[in-house]
Amino acid sequence: MPSPHPRRIAARRALALTLVLTPVLASSAHAATPVPLGTADSFAVLAGSTITNTGSTTVTGDIGLCCTGLATTGFGPGADVVHQPAGARYVGTGSVPATAQDDLDIAYDNAAGRAVTSTVPVDLSLTGTPANPLLPGVYQSTSHGAMQINTGLTLDFQGDPNAVFIFQATGLTTASGPGGSVRIVNGGSAPSACNIFWQLSDATQGVTLGTGSAMKGTTMSLGASVLGTAATVEGRILTRRSKAVTLDTNTITRPQCATAEETGEEDIGTTGDTPTPTPTPTPTPRPDVIVAPPPPAPTPTPTPTPAPVWAAPAAFPLPKAPVTGGSTEGSRPGNASVVSGPRAPVTGPFTIVVTGRGIAKVTFAVDGRRRATVNAKRGRKRFKITINPRGQSYRPHRVTARVTYRSGVSVTRRLMYTRAATGPRTPRFAG
């Protein structure tokens, strides 16, 4: 039998090498960019109703509380104190924590919308072992259940500082000590905790960290966050509106992440738009603690020092659930705007319109991905974008419009749309 031609041998070897490398390359096809946090990036702790602390807790990064309930306990003076080596504190419905919550909404949707690259058991310890660590990618738990870390979790960044891990689940519970801890190997040059994200959808309990465990990454949860005694976090605890954060002698350190250039579609605006600079007021953070002001001194002395920038929270309607088409969310006092769009499944390009007064600009995003920013010009009351659903899936899609007013206040409007499923084409026959 004649021997194979040398070229055929080389081709077979190349094919075999390709088949061997395919799983490795597939594992590297992870979410190419981190989840964009917007103004929520600077926060180490962000809550929606209450922040409660016991013992001596250290938080490096901003602390924010918005937008319902607004109660804080255990922030000193006394034995229960939160030390803050760096960062500011914001309490109330002012523009800083409110805008951070708006941006957290967008970031949460972005993480939830990433395509899953692998399904893993609810106990991540079973797959992310020191001998067989998890590689970068988007992971969802079996049946989208609550994730657990019981005997440790090892994440291998493969020396790539831009690698990203995203975990999608209903909740996250960790064991105590090393058994509930996350370990990073081959992390690259940048703090790898910047690129670990936990998207948790349970509306009651999102994060529960065991005593003395070491968490890494940014948690974005619909439900409450509870940190066990002496648990540490290299990352962020971000909890959405109306939910609480409970601390107990913890150390939370927001990682110093490199500022990456924003990717995606260019801001296209509308033909003839002239960007208008928008003055952004610089809020004055509370210099000491985020608690109710002390009672007045017996003999008050007038002073020219300005009053604290925060006051009792003003009541405004809570966000309503997104609907398909039409306007959404009630406006805060003095900021009137509505968003409108299709009220039926779409088959082709359609227009989303924000109408209002006193608007400086509107930034549109689809499924958490920024699409366009439309700036105000004299007399403009309508801000619009045209969306082409071609190539999108038939599941519901969310449009968010972040409306920035000339006063510096920002709110987010939302609506949902679906792409109509098209039936099979009628065959055409030629004689």
N, C-alpha and C positions, 0 to 999 in steps of 0.2 A: 504493500500500500504506500503510495507516494506521500512524503512528508508535507505538511501544510506550508504554504508560501510564507516567507518571513513577514510580509505585510499583514497577512491574515492573523498570524500569531500576535503581532503588535496590536491589531485592532481588538482581538479578544481580550488581551491584557488591559487595554484602555477601558473596555466595557466592564470588565470585572472590577476595576478600580472605581469606576463611576458608581456601580451598584453598592460597593462598600462605603463610599463617601456619602451616598444619598441621605441616609439617616442623620449623619452629622450635620450636613448642610440644612436639612429640614429642621433640625433642632435649633439652628442658628437663625431661622427665618422668624424671629420673634417680633414683638411689637417694636418697630424701628425707633419710635420716639417716646419719651416719657409722657405721662398724662399731664396736660397743661393745667396748672393750678391757678393761674392768674394771680389776683391779689391775695388769695388764700395761701400762697407759697410762703409768706413770711411768718405764718402762725405755727407755733408749736402745739397749741391747744386752742380749739375753736368749738364752742358749744352753742346750743340753741335755747336752753331754758335755764339750767343751773350749773354752777361749778362748785363742787364741795371738796374740801381738802381736810385731811387729818394728818398731823405730824409735820415734819419739816420736809417740804417738797422743793426741788429745784427745777425751774423751767427756763431753758435758754431759747429765746424766740418770743414772738408776740403771743399774747393771750387775748382771746376775744369771746364775747358773749352777746348773742343776738338771735332770736328776736322776740321770744315770749317768756313769761315768767320772770326772768332776769333776777335771779337770786344767787348770791355767793356767800359761802360760809367757810370758816377755817382759813382765812387769809390774814390773820393777825389783827392786832398785836396779841401776844400770848404764845402758847405752845404750838398752835397750829398755824404755821406761816409758810407762804410760798415765796421762796427766794428767786429772783430773776436777774441773773448776771447781765443779760442783754435782752432787749426787746421792750415793747410797750404793752400797755393794758387798755383794752377798750370794752366798755359796758354800755349797752343801750341800743337804740335804733338809729344811731348816727350812721353816716355814710361809710365809715371804715369797716365795722363788723358786718353791716348789711351787705355791702358790696362783696366782701369775702364770702358770705353765705351764698350770694348769687353765683360767684365764680365756682364755689364748691358744687353747686347744682350742675354746672356745665362739666366740671371735671368728673363727677360721678357718672354722668351720662356717657362721657367719653370712654371711661374705663369699662362700663357695662356694655358698650357697643363694640368693643374689640373682638375680633374673631378668635374663637378658642382654638388653641393649637394642641391641647392635650387635656383629657379628663383623668382626674386622679381620685383616689379614695379620700373620704372625708378626713381621715387621719393622715395628714401630710408626712408624718414621721415614717410611714411605711414606704414611701417612695423617695423622699429626700434624705437619704442616709449618708454618712460620711463616705462609705464605699461606693455609693451610687447616687450622687447629689442631683438635684433638679438643675436643668439647664435653662437659660433664658426662654421665656415664652409666656403665653396667656393660658392660665390653668383654671379649670372649673371643676368643682367637686362633683362626685357622682350624685345624680338626681338633683344637682344644684343645692345640696344640703349644707349644713353648718360645718365649717372646717375645724379641725383640732390639731394641736401639736402636743403630743404626749411624751415622746422620747427624743425631742430635738428635731430641727429641720435644717438641712445644709443646702445652701444655694451656691452654685458654681458659676461665676461670671466669666470664666474662661479668659481672664485677662483683658476683657473689653470694658472700658469705663462707660460706654454708651449702651451696654446691654440692659434690657428691661424685663422685669418680672411683674406680671399682673395676676392677681388671684381674685376670682369671682365666686362668691358664696353668699349664703344668707347671714352667716355670723362667723365669729372666730373665738375659740376658747383655747387657752394654753394651760399646761400643767405648771406646777411650781418648780422653781429653780432651773437647772440646765435642761430638764425634760421639756420645759415649755419655751425654750429659747431658740432663736434663729441664728445660725452661723453662716458667715460669708467666707468663701474661699476664692482665690484668684480674682480679687476684686478690681484690679486695674488701678489707675492713678487717682481717680476722683472718688469721693465717698459713695460707695455703691448703694448705701441706704437711700440715696436720692431717687433711685430708679426701681424701688420696690413699692408696689401699690396693692392695697387690699380694699376691694369694692364689696361692701356687705349690705344686703338688701332687707334683712329682717327689721321691721319697724319697731320692735320692742327692745331687743338686746342685740347690739352689734358686736362689741368687743368686750371680752372678759379675760384679763391677763392674770396668770397665777402669781402667787407670792414669790418674789425674788427672781422672776423670769426676765429674760432680756429680749425685747422685741426690736425688730428692725423694719423700717419702711413707713409709709404713710397710710393710715387707716381712714377710709371714707365710709361712714356708716349711717344708715337711716335710723338705727336704734341707739340706745344709750351705750356709753363706754365706761367700763369699770376697771380700774387698775388696782391689782392686789398690792399688799404691803411690800414696799421695797422693789417693786417691778421697775425696770428701766426701759426707756424707749429711745432708740436712735432713729428719729423720724418725726412724725406728726400724728396727733390724735385729733382728727377732724370729724365732728359730729354735727349732723344737719339739724334743721330747725325743730324746735319744741323738744329736743332731747338733751339729756344731762351728761356731764362728765364727772366721775367720782375719782379723786386722787387720794393716795395714802402713802406718804413718805416715799415719793417717787422721784426719779430723775428723768426728765424728758429733754432731749437735746435735738433741736432742729438742725439737720446736716447742712453744711455750707456747700451748696450745690452750684456748679458752674452754670451760668446763664446761657442756655442754648438759644440760638436764633429760631424764631418761630417758623415752622414749616407749614406747608399746605397751600391753599389757593391764595392768590394775591388779593389785597383789598381793592375791589374793582369800583365800588361806589356807584355813582350815576353820572352819566356824561354831563360835564359842565359843573360838577361839584367843586366848590372852593373850600378847602379845609379852614375851619374857624378855630383858632386856638381857644381852648376851654380852660379858664382858670380853675385849678383844683385846690380847694382850701386844705391847708395843712392842719389836721386835727392835733390838738394838744392832749397827749395821753395823761392819764392819772399818774402823778409822780410816785405814789406810794402803793396803795392797794386798791383793788376793785371791790369796795364795800360801801355801804351807805355812809353818807357824811356824818361826822360826829355831831352831837348836840352843840348848840352855840355856847360860847364861853359866857360866864356870868356877866362880865363887863366887856362887851364887844367894842373893839376899836376900829373905826373906819380905816380902810387901807386901799390904796390905788390898785392893788393886785387884782387882775380880772378874776371873775368867778369861775369855778370849775366848768369845763366844757360840756359835761354830761349832766343830765337831769333825769327825772322820772320818765320812764319810757312812754312815748305817745302811743295811743292805741291806733291801730290801723288794721284793715282786713287782712287775714291770713291768706296766703296763696291758695287758690282753688286748684283742684285736680285738672291737668291738661285735658282739653277737649279737641275733637277733630274739627278744625276750622273755627272761624269766629273769633271774638275777643276773649282774652283770659286775664285773670287776676284783677282785683280791685286796685285802684291807684292810691298811692299815699297822698295825704293832704298836700295840695298845691302842685302836684305833679300828675297831670292828666295825659294819658295816652292809652291807646288800645291797639291790638294787633288783629288783623283779619287775613283770611286766606280761604282755601277751598273747603267746602262743606261736604264734599263727596269724594270718593276715590279718584285719583288723577291718572290720566293716561299720557299727558304730555306736559310741556312747560307751563308753569303757573306762577302767579305773583303773590308774594307776601307783603303786606303793607302795614306800617306803623303810622298811626295818625295821632297828633298831639300838639301841644303848645309848649314853648319854653325848652325845646329839645336842642341839644348841641350836636349829638351824633347818635347813631344807632349801629350796633355791631351785631350782625346776623351770624348764627351758627346752625349747622344741621348735624344732628346726632353728636353734638359736642365738638364738631370740627368747624373752625371759623371759616366763613365764606366771603364776607364783605363787610366793610364799614362805610356807611353813608353819612357824610358830614352835612351840617346845616348850612344854608345860605339864606340871605334875606327873604323873608316871606314864606319859607318852606315849612309846611305842616305835615307833609306826607313823605315817608321814607320807605323805599321799597326795594325788593330784590326779586329777580326771576330765577326759579329753580327748575332744572330739568331732571325728572325722576328716572330717565333712561339709565338702565344698568343697575338700579337699586333693587333691593329685595322687596318682597311683597308684605313684609312685616310693617307695623306702624313706625313712622319716623317722627322725630321731635325737632321742631324749629324753635330756637331760643333767640330772642331779640333783646340785647342789653341796651337799655335806653339811658343815656347820660344827659341830664338836664344842665342848663347853663348855670344853675345854682351849685353844681358839683355833685348832687345826689344822683345815684344810679339805681334803677330797678330792672328786673328781668321779666319779660313777657314770654309766654310759651303757647304753642299749639301743636297739634299732631296732624299728620296726614298719612294716607296710605296710597300705595301705587296699585291701580286696578290691574287685576290679572287678565291678560288677554287670552282669548280662546284660540284654538288651532286655526290656521289660515285655510280657507277653502281652496282645494287644489284647482289649478287651471290646466285644462287639457288643450292641446293643439291637435288639429286634425292630421 
